[in-house]
C-alpha cells in the first residue's frame, strides 16, 4: 500500500511538473519562430508578456501579502511603446496604461492623469522618459513623464486622433485623424504646423524615418501604405486588398524598424507581415491560435532599437521579438 502511495505521489508530482513547464514556455521553446532559420535569424521571439508573467514578477512582499491590482493586467492590450527603462501597454477594456519597469518587470497601472480618467488609449510613443498618449474617445493628446509623473495636455483640435509619433530631433509631432482622413503635424507644444493626406481613407497608424524625414502611413481602408515626406508630398504607395501574402485584409498597426523593415499587423490573417521599404514582402509570421507563436487579433506594433513589440489583443499578451541584420 505504501509503495502504491509513493508511486501515486511520484506520478502526481511528474504531472504537476509537466503542467508547470507547459504553462510557462521557455525561450528555447520558441525555436520554431525564427525567420528564416536558427542558423541565420532575422527575427526571433524573445518574450511573451501576459498576466501570468506580471504576477510572477511581483516582489516577494507583494506575493507574500497577496497584493494584486485594481484591474487585470494586460486584459485587452492594444498599443505598445518602449524605451530603455520601461514598456508601456494600453488596455482598451479598462482604459488604463500598464507601465512595466524593465529592471525588475514590476507593474504600475495608470488610469488617471492630472485628475482626468483615460477611456480609450489607442496609441503610445516614448520620447525619452516622456510617454505620449492618444485617447481617441476623449480627444486627449497627453505628454506624461513616467519618472516625475508631470503631465501636459496638448491642445490640438482633432476629431478622432488614433496614432502618434514624435520626432524630437526635428521638434515635430505627427498625428493621424481618422475622421478627417488627415495627418496633422505640430511642434512639441502642440501648435499645428501643417496637415496633409489627400486621398487617405481611415489612416490608422504612422511611423517615421527621422533621418530621411519620411512619414509611413497605414491607409487602412485603402489597404495600402502611403509614404510622404515631412512637407506632405506623396512619395510612394504600395499594397492592395486581398487574402494572399503581401496583401491586406484588416491591417491594424505599422512600424518601421531597424534595418529598414516595415512590420504590419493584420487582424484577419492573425499575423504580421514584413516588408522592405520598397514594399516588397519579405516574410510573414503567425496564424490564428493561442500558442506562444500564434495570434488572436494582433493590433499595434512598435519598433524600438532591435526590439519589436506586437500586441495580441484577445490572447491578452504582448510579444517581444529581437530583430537581426
C-alpha positions as a printed Julia matrix, in Angstrom:
325×3 Matrix{Float64}:
   0.0    0.0     0.0
   2.8    2.39    0.97
   4.56   1.52   -2.31
   1.42   2.34   -4.3
   1.03   5.65   -2.47
   4.63   6.54   -3.25
   4.1    5.68   -6.92
   0.91   7.77   -6.97
   2.69  10.75   -5.4
   5.5   10.41   -7.91
   3.03  10.38  -10.81
   1.22  13.45   -9.44
   4.49  15.33   -9.0
   5.54  14.44  -12.52
   2.21  15.55  -13.99
   2.34  18.79  -11.97
   5.87  19.48  -13.18
   4.88  18.9   -16.79
   1.85  21.18  -16.36
   4.04  23.93  -14.91
   6.52  23.64  -17.74
   3.73  23.7   -20.33
   2.2   26.76  -18.72
   5.44  28.74  -18.77
   7.16  28.12  -22.11
  10.85  28.99  -22.1
  12.64  30.97  -24.77
  14.25  27.84  -26.23
  10.74  26.52  -26.93
  10.35  29.35  -29.44
  12.91  27.88  -31.84
  10.15  27.27  -34.41
   9.55  31.01  -34.66
  12.68  32.18  -36.39
  12.92  33.76  -39.8
  14.4   32.4   -41.95
  16.09  29.82  -39.68
  18.05  29.5   -36.45
  21.39  29.45  -38.25
  20.91  32.98  -39.59
  17.87  34.54  -37.91
  16.36  37.85  -38.95
  13.79  37.84  -36.15
  13.22  35.72  -33.06
  10.57  35.58  -30.36
  12.22  36.52  -27.06
   9.47  37.03  -24.52
   5.72  36.73  -24.01
   4.35  39.28  -21.55
   0.92  38.4   -20.16
  -0.99  38.45  -16.87
   0.82  35.4   -15.52
   4.17  36.96  -16.39
   3.26  40.13  -14.49
   2.09  38.23  -11.4
   5.2   36.04  -11.38
   7.41  39.13  -11.38
   5.8   40.73   -8.35
   8.11  41.43   -5.43
   8.49  38.96   -2.57
   6.31  41.08   -0.27
   3.6   41.54   -2.89
   3.43  37.78   -3.28
   3.66  37.19    0.48
   0.77  39.53    1.28
  -1.2   38.62   -1.84
  -1.14  42.16   -3.17
  -2.74  42.36   -6.59
  -4.03  45.08   -8.89
  -7.28  47.02   -9.22
  -7.77  45.66  -12.74
  -6.42  42.6   -14.5
  -3.05  43.44  -16.09
  -2.92  43.26  -19.88
  -6.51  42.13  -20.22
  -7.02  43.72  -23.65
  -3.61  45.06  -24.68
  -3.78  47.44  -27.61
  -0.98  49.98  -28.05
   2.65  49.4   -27.05
   5.69  51.64  -26.61
   9.13  51.04  -25.14
  12.36  52.78  -24.17
  15.47  51.61  -22.29
  13.71  51.61  -18.92
  10.01  50.95  -19.49
   7.46  49.08  -21.58
   4.05  50.77  -21.77
   0.95  48.85  -22.86
  -2.52  50.37  -23.12
  -5.65  48.39  -22.24
  -8.75  49.45  -24.15
 -11.11  47.41  -21.98
 -10.18  49.18  -18.74
  -8.88  52.44  -20.2
  -5.51  52.24  -18.47
  -1.79  52.17  -19.22
   0.24  49.21  -17.93
   3.7   50.65  -17.22
   6.3   47.9   -16.8
   9.7   48.68  -15.27
  12.25  46.74  -17.29
  14.72  46.49  -14.4
  12.51  44.13  -12.38
   9.38  43.8   -14.59
   7.26  45.4   -11.85
   3.99  46.99  -12.91
   2.28  50.3   -12.31
  -1.23  50.8   -13.7
  -2.11  54.35  -14.76
  -5.77  55.16  -15.21
  -5.88  58.82  -14.21
  -3.57  61.64  -15.25
  -3.83  65.06  -13.62
  -7.27  64.12  -12.29
  -8.6   63.1   -15.69
  -9.58  59.5   -16.4
  -8.43  57.77  -19.53
 -11.06  55.99  -21.59
  -9.64  54.72  -24.88
  -5.83  55.0   -25.0
  -5.28  53.76  -28.56
  -1.69  54.79  -29.19
   1.54  55.47  -27.33
   5.02  56.7   -28.14
   8.07  57.27  -25.98
  10.4   60.22  -26.42
  12.98  59.84  -23.68
  11.0   59.36  -20.49
   8.03  61.3   -21.85
   5.19  58.98  -22.81
   2.84  60.47  -25.4
  -0.7   59.11  -25.1
  -3.59  59.35  -27.57
  -7.09  58.84  -26.16
  -9.43  58.64  -29.15
 -12.69  58.88  -27.19
 -11.74  61.89  -25.09
  -9.58  63.54  -27.76
  -6.68  63.71  -25.33
  -3.11  64.12  -26.52
  -1.05  63.81  -23.35
   2.65  64.21  -22.65
   3.35  62.29  -19.44
   6.76  61.89  -17.79
   6.91  58.38  -16.35
   9.57  59.34  -13.78
   8.26  62.64  -12.41
   4.57  61.96  -13.25
   4.32  65.51  -14.58
   1.92  65.84  -17.47
   0.77  68.24  -20.14
  -2.44  68.01  -22.16
  -1.71  69.3   -25.65
  -4.47  71.49  -27.06
  -4.7   70.07  -30.58
  -8.09  70.27  -32.27
  -8.8   66.84  -33.75
 -11.95  64.84  -34.47
 -10.64  61.31  -33.96
  -6.95  61.01  -33.06
  -5.72  57.43  -33.35
  -1.94  57.45  -33.82
   1.1   59.46  -32.76
   4.82  59.53  -33.47
   7.31  62.04  -32.1
  10.49  63.29  -33.78
  12.42  65.08  -31.04
  15.4   65.98  -33.24
  13.21  67.8   -35.72
  10.88  69.09  -32.99
   7.74  67.62  -34.53
   4.73  65.5   -33.56
   2.8   63.58  -36.22
  -0.79  62.51  -35.56
  -3.37  60.58  -37.56
  -7.02  61.7   -37.51
  -9.36  59.05  -38.95
 -12.46  61.28  -39.17
 -10.62  63.94  -41.13
  -8.51  61.36  -43.01
  -5.58  63.62  -42.3
  -2.07  63.6   -40.88
  -1.51  66.58  -38.59
   1.96  67.94  -37.82
   2.61  70.02  -34.7
   5.59  71.27  -32.74
   6.39  69.64  -29.39
   3.97  72.01  -27.64
   1.05  71.03  -29.87
   0.99  74.07  -32.14
  -0.18  72.97  -35.59
   2.43  73.42  -38.32
   0.92  71.51  -41.23
  -1.6   68.89  -42.29
  -1.79  66.59  -45.29
  -3.4   63.42  -46.53
  -5.03  63.79  -49.9
  -6.99  60.62  -50.59
  -6.4   58.77  -47.33
  -9.24  56.61  -46.04
  -9.06  55.87  -42.31
  -5.33  56.34  -41.64
  -4.88  54.06  -38.66
  -1.18  54.14  -37.82
   2.01  56.01  -38.66
   5.76  55.77  -38.23
   8.72  57.92  -39.15
  12.09  57.71  -40.8
  13.53  60.69  -38.97
  16.83  60.73  -40.87
  15.19  60.83  -44.29
  12.21  62.82  -42.98
   9.61  60.38  -44.28
   6.19  59.51  -42.85
   4.82  55.99  -43.32
   1.01  55.9   -43.1
  -1.15  52.8   -42.78
  -4.06  53.81  -45.03
  -6.24  51.04  -43.65
  -9.46  51.31  -45.69
  -7.49  51.71  -48.89
  -5.49  48.63  -47.84
  -2.13  50.2   -48.51
   0.87  52.04  -47.13
   1.47  55.61  -48.25
   4.85  57.3   -47.82
   5.09  61.1   -47.54
   7.93  63.48  -46.9
   7.66  65.8   -43.91
   6.09  68.5   -46.08
   3.25  66.2   -47.1
   4.41  65.31  -50.61
   3.43  61.78  -51.55
   6.48  59.7   -52.44
   5.29  56.12  -52.72
   2.31  53.8   -52.31
   2.12  50.04  -52.04
  -0.4   47.39  -51.03
  -3.83  46.18  -52.06
  -6.84  44.35  -50.66
  -6.75  40.58  -50.74
  -6.15  37.37  -48.84
  -2.74  36.5   -50.27
   0.66  37.16  -48.68
   1.65  40.76  -49.32
  -1.97  41.91  -49.49
  -4.08  43.41  -46.68
  -7.49  42.43  -45.32
  -7.75  44.16  -41.95
  -4.45  45.98  -41.32
  -4.15  47.32  -37.79
  -0.65  48.52  -37.0
   2.58  49.59  -38.67
   6.12  50.32  -37.57
   9.42  50.94  -39.32
  12.18  49.04  -37.59
  15.9   48.67  -37.66
  17.41  47.52  -40.97
  14.62  49.34  -42.87
  11.94  46.71  -42.43
   8.25  47.52  -42.15
   6.09  45.39  -39.86
   2.33  45.42  -40.45
  -0.23  43.51  -38.38
  -3.43  42.15  -39.89
  -6.35  41.08  -37.7
  -7.92  38.91  -40.41
  -4.72  36.99  -41.06
  -3.79  36.92  -37.34
  -0.2   37.62  -38.29
   2.22  40.36  -39.13
   3.91  40.82  -42.48
   7.44  42.06  -43.04
   8.24  44.32  -45.99
  11.25  46.26  -47.14
  10.81  49.99  -47.7
  10.17  49.39  -51.4
   7.04  47.44  -50.49
   8.44  44.0   -51.28
   7.14  41.25  -48.99
   9.96  39.51  -47.14
   8.07  37.18  -44.84
   5.04  36.83  -42.59
   4.75  35.34  -39.11
   1.75  34.0   -37.22
  -1.6   32.32  -37.63
  -4.82  32.01  -35.64
  -4.47  30.36  -32.23
  -3.35  30.81  -28.65
   0.01  29.05  -28.52
   3.03  31.34  -27.99
   3.71  31.54  -31.71
   0.12  32.35  -32.74
  -2.18  35.38  -32.58
  -5.81  36.19  -31.98
  -6.36  39.66  -33.42
  -2.98  41.41  -33.33
  -3.3   45.18  -33.02
  -0.49  47.71  -32.66
   3.15  47.02  -33.36
   6.09  49.08  -32.03
   9.72  49.19  -33.09
  12.46  50.21  -30.65
  16.13  49.69  -31.49
  16.48  45.96  -32.24
  13.2   45.11  -30.5
   9.75  44.57  -31.95
   6.59  44.54  -29.83
   3.25  43.18  -31.04
   0.01  43.38  -29.04
  -2.05  40.18  -29.2
  -5.46  41.55  -28.2
  -7.64  38.52  -27.5
  -4.79  36.36  -26.26
  -4.22  39.1   -23.65
  -0.49  39.44  -24.15
   2.33  41.32  -25.81
   5.08  39.55  -27.7
   8.62  40.89  -27.76
  10.9   39.95  -30.65
  14.52  40.65  -31.44
  15.46  41.59  -35.0
  18.79  40.94  -36.68
  20.59  42.34  -39.69
